[in-house]
């Protein structure tokens, strides 16, 4: 399950990265760790309740991220 979780995290590296190489590396590691942790939760929910619940949980996580990300971006300015 760990390798699958890391793969799930690596798939999410398609976003814009900071220009500075050290920040880009740190940002990439953070994305992989965060999404790999979510992959473990999604895998467990799939195992426990089935695919519809895992899809619903993934959608809820994406929606929460879409709502919170603009707020955090404004705070960072």
C-alpha positions in Angstrom: 0.0 0.0 0.0 2.9 2.4 0.7 4.2 2.3 -2.9 0.7 2.9 -4.2 0.3 5.8 -1.9 3.6 7.4 -3.0 2.6 6.9 -6.6 -0.7 8.6 -6.0 1.2 11.5 -4.4 3.6 11.7 -7.3 0.8 11.9 -9.8 -0.2 15.2 -8.1 3.0 16.9 -9.0 1.5 18.5 -12.1 1.0 21.9 -10.5 3.1 25.1 -10.8 6.2 25.0 -8.7 8.2 27.9 -7.2 11.1 29.3 -9.3 13.8 28.6 -6.7 15.1 25.1 -6.9 15.2 24.5 -3.1 11.7 25.7 -2.6 10.5 23.6 -5.5 12.0 20.5 -4.0 10.5 21.2 -0.6 7.1 22.0 -2.2 7.3 18.7 -4.2 8.1 16.7 -1.1 5.2 18.3 0.7 2.8 17.5 -2.1 3.9 13.9 -2.2 3.7 13.4 1.6 0.3 15.2 1.8 -1.3 13.3 -1.0 0.3 10.0 0.0 -1.2 10.4 3.4 -4.6 11.0 1.8 -4.1 8.0 -0.4 -3.8 5.8 2.7 -7.1 7.3 4.0 -8.7 6.7 0.6 -7.4 3.2 0.4 -8.7 2.4 3.9 -12.1 3.9 3.0 -12.2 1.8 -0.2 -11.3 -1.3 1.8 -13.8 -0.5 4.6 -16.8 0.9 2.7 -16.2 0.5 -1.0 -15.5 2.5 -4.1 -18.5 5.0 -3.9 -17.4 6.2 -0.5 -13.7 6.5 -1.5 -14.8 8.6 -4.6 -17.0 10.7 -2.3 -14.2 11.3 0.1 -11.7 12.1 -2.7 -14.3 14.6 -4.1 -14.8 16.2 -0.6 -11.0 16.5 -0.2 -10.7 18.2 -3.6 -13.6 20.5 -2.8 -12.1 21.5 0.5 -8.8 22.2 -1.1 -10.4 24.3 -3.8 -12.2 26.4 -1.2 -9.2 26.8 1.2 -6.5 27.4 -1.4 -7.6 30.9 -2.5 -7.9 32.0 1.1 -4.4 30.8 1.9 -3.1 32.5 -1.2 -4.6 35.8 -0.2 -3.1 35.4 3.3 0.4 34.8 1.8 0.4 38.0 -0.1 
